[in-house]
Amino acid sequence: MKFWMEGAVKMGKKDKDKDKDKNKCKAEDPEQGLVEIDAQDHEQKTKQVISKKVYAKELQNLQIELVKLQEWVKHNGLKVVVIFEGRDAAGKGGVIKRITEALNPRICRVEALPVPTEKEKTQWYFQRYVSRLPAAGEIVLFDRSWYNRAGVERVMGYCTEEELREFLRSCPEFEKMLIRSGIILIKYWFSVSDDEQEKRFQDRINDPTKRWKLSPIDMESRSRWVEYSRAKDEMFAYTDTKQSPWYVVNADIKRHARLNCISHLLSLIPYEDLTPDPIKLPPRQADSGYVRPPFSEQTFVPDRYGAHSNQ
């Protein structure tokens, strides 16, 4: 909305400021509450972001397809590994949560390994990850993975230059071995802008239920943005292979990132609908004189939120 520029020469500063104010509006920001923004930018962004209603419907449809994929993996004894890597606060956990919401945890599990123990530090680097790989009929989602070495360990100085070089040489070979063994390996990198990451960090600071997500390393990463970018670029140069490519997810808009990632995941594994026929429940066993013990002998959870509570 630049119409005021044509008369800029004749306009005084006061008139310019007044006209600029017309291009401002108030909007509800989930992190900051009511804020003043540029009306045109807001309108453009509003048009681009999928609505909550459409998002919920699309997510439901995708989760139904994920259940079909799960049954196909189980039926055919497939072994699936999905790696989620990316910047801190890029939304990896949110996507993983939406993938697993409707799935059987006995078939689809999440692996988020803690800091290696002293014993694990002396093992072959990939050793502790191998034990978490899927058996036939399983899906494993790695919330961060062996790529820690090329990312946080490198930037924070937790590994030597020699260990890093060995990882970059051996990782493509390791992944080739996994693929040759029959594992379906899929790798996602979640990309988020520095401005959006800052907003999400502030959101975590202000929300007591999310504050645990901010570790000292996460805070340190803010001051090493460029170093992480260089580390990621070199990691891609070695490990973005034809056999095992990296798929980059634009994660600045969470709803879009979740839908895009899940739909892409579904497209990579051909599957058929093995949904069973509608189930007919058998009749409940008839009461043949069974007498329940008195309620007074049982310990109930206080009904603080029930219909008859005072709260």
Secondary structure per residue as TSV (DSSP state, phi and psi in degrees):
chain	resnum	aa	ss	phi	psi
A	1	M	-	360.0	78.3
A	2	K	-	-108.6	20.0
A	3	F	G	-58.6	-27.4
A	4	W	G	-72.1	-15.0
A	5	M	G	-67.9	-30.0
A	6	E	G	-61.6	-35.0
A	7	G	G	-103.3	26.5
A	8	A	T	-65.0	-33.2
A	9	V	T	-64.0	-39.2
A	10	K	T	-89.2	-11.4
A	11	M	-	-81.6	141.1
A	12	G	-	-84.3	165.9
A	13	K	H	-60.7	-38.1
A	14	K	H	-63.3	-42.1
A	15	D	H	-66.1	-39.2
A	16	K	H	-61.0	-48.0
A	17	D	H	-61.8	-39.9
A	18	K	H	-64.1	-41.4
A	19	D	H	-71.0	-34.7
A	20	K	H	-63.9	-35.9
A	21	D	H	-61.9	-28.3
A	22	K	T	-63.9	-22.2
A	23	N	T	-92.1	10.4
A	24	K	E	-106.6	151.4
A	25	C	E	-149.4	166.2
A	26	K	E	-97.0	140.3
A	27	A	E	-141.1	153.0
A	28	E	E	-88.8	113.9
A	29	D	E	-99.7	131.7
A	30	P	T	-62.2	-24.9
A	31	E	T	-94.6	-36.1
A	32	Q	T	-112.9	-2.7
A	33	G	E	81.7	-141.7
A	34	L	E	-81.2	120.0
A	35	V	E	-130.7	158.0
A	36	E	E	-91.4	128.6
A	37	I	E	-135.3	170.6
A	38	D	E	-76.7	125.1
A	39	A	H	-61.6	-41.1
A	40	Q	H	-67.9	-43.9
A	41	D	H	-61.5	-41.0
A	42	H	H	-63.3	-42.6
A	43	E	H	-63.1	-42.0
A	44	Q	H	-65.8	-43.5
A	45	K	H	-67.2	-38.7
A	46	T	H	-61.8	-37.2
A	47	K	H	-68.0	-33.2
A	48	Q	H	-82.1	-33.7
A	49	V	S	-79.5	129.6
A	50	I	-	-64.5	141.9
A	51	S	-	-72.0	159.7
A	52	K	H	-61.1	-38.2
A	53	K	H	-64.7	-47.6
A	54	V	H	-66.4	-40.9
A	55	Y	H	-58.8	-46.6
A	56	A	H	-62.1	-40.3
A	57	K	H	-67.3	-45.8
A	58	E	H	-64.0	-40.7
A	59	L	H	-63.1	-40.9
A	60	Q	H	-61.1	-44.1
A	61	N	H	-62.5	-41.7
A	62	L	H	-67.2	-36.9
A	63	Q	H	-68.0	-32.1
A	64	I	H	-63.3	-41.7
A	65	E	H	-67.2	-34.8
A	66	L	H	-62.9	-36.9
A	67	V	H	-64.7	-40.4
A	68	K	H	-62.8	-42.9
A	69	L	H	-61.5	-42.3
A	70	Q	H	-56.9	-46.3
A	71	E	H	-65.8	-34.8
A	72	W	H	-67.6	-42.5
A	73	V	H	-60.6	-44.4
A	74	K	H	-65.3	-46.0
A	75	H	H	-63.8	-38.0
A	76	N	H	-99.4	2.1
A	77	G	T	65.2	34.5
A	78	L	-	-74.4	156.6
A	79	K	E	-123.6	115.1
A	80	V	E	-119.8	130.6
A	81	V	E	-121.9	126.5
A	82	V	E	-122.0	122.9
A	83	I	E	-102.2	132.9
A	84	F	E	-118.3	113.7
A	85	E	E	-128.6	167.8
A	86	G	E	149.1	-175.9
A	87	R	S	-61.5	156.6
A	88	D	T	-62.6	137.9
A	89	A	T	67.6	22.4
A	90	A	S	-81.4	-10.2
A	91	G	S	103.8	15.1
A	92	K	H	-61.3	-46.6
A	93	G	H	-62.4	-36.6
A	94	G	H	-64.9	-40.0
A	95	V	H	-68.1	-44.3
A	96	I	H	-59.8	-41.9
A	97	K	H	-60.4	-43.4
A	98	R	H	-70.2	-29.2
A	99	I	H	-69.7	-42.6
A	100	T	H	-85.4	-13.3
A	101	E	T	-50.6	-44.9
A	102	A	T	-102.9	3.4
A	103	L	S	-97.3	160.2
A	104	N	-	-77.5	118.9
A	105	P	T	-63.9	-15.8
A	106	R	T	-77.3	-18.6
A	107	I	T	-104.7	-42.7
A	108	C	E	-115.0	117.2
A	109	R	E	-127.4	158.3
A	110	V	E	-107.2	134.8
A	111	E	E	-116.0	115.8
A	112	A	-	-127.7	88.1
A	113	L	-	-71.1	141.0
A	114	P	-	-78.9	-174.5
A	115	V	S	-60.4	136.5
A	116	P	-	-61.5	145.0
A	117	T	-	-74.1	172.4
A	118	E	H	-61.2	-37.3
A	119	K	H	-67.7	-43.6
A	120	E	H	-63.9	-29.9
A	121	K	H	-64.9	-22.7
A	122	T	T	-91.7	-6.9
A	123	Q	S	-83.0	167.1
A	124	W	-	-54.4	135.4
A	125	Y	T	-54.5	-41.2
A	126	F	T	-81.0	-5.3
A	127	Q	H	-59.1	-44.8
A	128	R	H	-73.7	-19.3
A	129	Y	H	-81.3	-31.9
A	130	V	H	-59.7	-39.4
A	131	S	T	-67.9	-14.4
A	132	R	T	-98.5	0.0
A	133	L	S	-67.8	156.4
A	134	P	-	-77.1	151.3
A	135	A	-	-90.2	179.7
A	136	A	T	-59.9	135.1
A	137	G	T	82.4	20.1
A	138	E	E	-126.6	151.9
A	139	I	E	-120.8	129.0
A	140	V	E	-120.2	126.1
A	141	L	E	-105.4	116.9
A	142	F	E	-92.5	111.3
A	143	D	E	-84.6	88.8
A	144	R	S	72.8	154.2
A	145	S	-	-150.3	-152.9
A	146	W	G	-64.3	-11.5
A	147	Y	G	-74.0	-1.0
A	148	N	G	-54.8	-34.6
A	149	R	T	-64.4	-38.8
A	150	A	T	-82.7	-9.4
A	151	G	T	-111.9	-95.2
A	152	V	H	-63.2	-39.2
A	153	E	H	-65.1	-38.3
A	154	R	H	-68.1	-51.4
A	155	V	H	-66.4	-39.1
A	156	M	H	-87.2	-1.2
A	157	G	T	77.6	25.7
A	158	Y	-	-85.0	-6.9
A	159	C	S	-134.5	159.6
A	160	T	-	-83.3	165.1
A	161	E	H	-61.6	-37.4
A	162	E	H	-64.6	-41.7
A	163	E	H	-65.2	-38.2
A	164	L	H	-63.8	-47.5
A	165	R	H	-61.9	-38.8
A	166	E	H	-65.6	-38.9
A	167	F	H	-62.7	-47.5
A	168	L	H	-63.0	-30.8
A	169	R	H	-76.3	-41.9
A	170	S	H	-87.9	-23.7
A	171	C	H	-58.3	-48.4
A	172	P	H	-59.7	-36.1
A	173	E	H	-69.0	-40.6
A	174	F	H	-59.9	-44.3
A	175	E	H	-69.5	-33.8
A	176	K	H	-61.9	-39.6
A	177	M	H	-62.5	-43.4
A	178	L	H	-61.5	-44.2
A	179	I	H	-66.4	-41.7
A	180	R	H	-64.4	-27.9
A	181	S	T	-76.3	-7.5
A	182	G	T	108.6	1.2
A	183	I	E	-79.1	134.2
A	184	I	E	-88.2	111.6
A	185	L	E	-108.5	123.7
A	186	I	E	-128.1	132.0
A	187	K	E	-124.1	126.5
A	188	Y	E	-117.6	135.0
A	189	W	E	-114.1	121.8
A	190	F	E	-94.2	117.1
A	191	S	E	-102.8	127.9
A	192	V	-	-134.6	143.3
A	193	S	-	-72.9	160.6
A	194	D	H	-65.6	-35.5
A	195	D	H	-64.7	-43.1
A	196	E	H	-68.9	-39.0
A	197	Q	H	-61.3	-41.3
A	198	E	H	-60.4	-43.8
A	199	K	H	-59.8	-42.2
A	200	R	H	-71.5	-34.3
A	201	F	H	-62.2	-44.7
A	202	Q	H	-63.2	-37.4
A	203	D	H	-62.6	-41.3
A	204	R	H	-67.8	-36.2
A	205	I	H	-65.1	-39.6
A	206	N	H	-83.9	-14.0
A	207	D	-	-107.9	111.9
A	208	P	T	-58.4	-27.1
A	209	T	T	-79.2	-10.5
A	210	K	T	-115.0	-6.5
A	211	R	G	-62.5	-28.2
A	212	W	G	-64.4	-19.8
A	213	K	G	-72.0	-16.4
A	214	L	-	-94.9	102.8
A	215	S	-	-92.3	165.6
A	216	P	H	-56.7	-33.6
A	217	I	H	-67.9	-37.7
A	218	D	H	-60.4	-42.7
A	219	M	H	-65.5	-38.7
A	220	E	H	-67.3	-31.0
A	221	S	H	-63.5	-25.1
A	222	R	H	-60.8	-37.0
A	223	S	T	-88.1	0.9
A	224	R	T	-125.6	34.2
A	225	W	H	-56.2	-46.7
A	226	V	H	-67.8	-39.3
A	227	E	H	-62.1	-41.2
A	228	Y	H	-65.1	-36.8
A	229	S	H	-64.2	-43.9
A	230	R	H	-64.8	-40.2
A	231	A	H	-62.8	-42.7
A	232	K	H	-63.2	-42.9
A	233	D	H	-61.3	-43.9
A	234	E	H	-69.6	-38.2
A	235	M	H	-58.9	-44.0
A	236	F	H	-63.5	-39.0
A	237	A	H	-59.5	-33.3
A	238	Y	H	-91.5	-34.9
A	239	T	H	-113.6	-3.2
A	240	D	-	-86.2	79.2
A	241	T	-	-100.2	166.2
A	242	K	S	-64.1	-38.2
A	243	Q	S	-73.3	-35.1
A	244	S	S	-136.7	76.2
A	245	P	-	-77.7	159.3
A	246	W	E	-90.3	135.3
A	247	Y	E	-108.4	119.2
A	248	V	E	-91.4	129.0
A	249	V	E	-107.8	120.6
A	250	N	E	-71.9	111.2
A	251	A	-	-110.1	16.1
A	252	D	S	-65.9	-31.9
A	253	I	S	-110.4	110.5
A	254	K	H	-58.3	-45.1
A	255	R	H	-60.2	-44.3
A	256	H	H	-64.3	-44.6
A	257	A	H	-60.0	-42.3
A	258	R	H	-65.2	-48.4
A	259	L	H	-65.9	-43.0
A	260	N	H	-63.1	-43.6
A	261	C	H	-66.5	-46.6
A	262	I	H	-65.6	-43.5
A	263	S	H	-64.7	-36.9
A	264	H	H	-67.2	-42.4
A	265	L	H	-57.4	-44.7
A	266	L	H	-62.7	-32.1
A	267	S	H	-74.7	-18.2
A	268	L	H	-86.5	-17.1
A	269	I	S	-121.0	102.7
A	270	P	-	-59.8	131.5
A	271	Y	-	-146.8	161.6
A	272	E	-	-118.5	159.0
A	273	D	-	-80.8	110.4
A	274	L	-	-108.4	25.8
A	275	T	-	-59.5	124.9
A	276	P	-	-68.0	161.2
A	277	D	-	-61.6	156.4
A	278	P	-	-51.4	136.6
A	279	I	-	-88.8	133.5
A	280	K	-	-103.0	118.5
A	281	L	-	-70.2	136.5
A	282	P	-	-72.5	157.6
A	283	P	-	-64.0	146.2
A	284	R	-	-70.2	147.0
A	285	Q	-	-58.6	134.1
A	286	A	-	-69.7	146.0
A	287	D	-	-73.8	118.7
A	288	S	S	-116.8	46.8
A	289	G	S	96.3	7.3
A	290	Y	-	-67.3	132.7
A	291	V	-	-118.8	120.5
A	292	R	-	-74.1	148.0
A	293	P	-	-66.3	155.0
A	294	P	-	-62.2	143.7
A	295	F	G	-59.7	-28.9
A	296	S	G	-63.1	-18.4
A	297	E	G	-90.2	-0.7
A	298	Q	S	-109.8	150.1
A	299	T	-	-100.7	113.8
A	300	F	-	-99.9	150.9
A	301	V	-	-69.0	133.4
A	302	P	-	-54.5	136.0
A	303	D	-	-88.4	70.3
A	304	R	T	-75.1	-24.0
A	305	Y	T	-117.5	14.4
A	306	G	S	-78.3	179.0
A	307	A	T	-63.6	-26.9
A	308	H	T	-102.3	9.1
A	309	S	-	-77.1	159.7
A	310	N	-	-89.7	-4.6
A	311	Q	-	-92.2	360.0
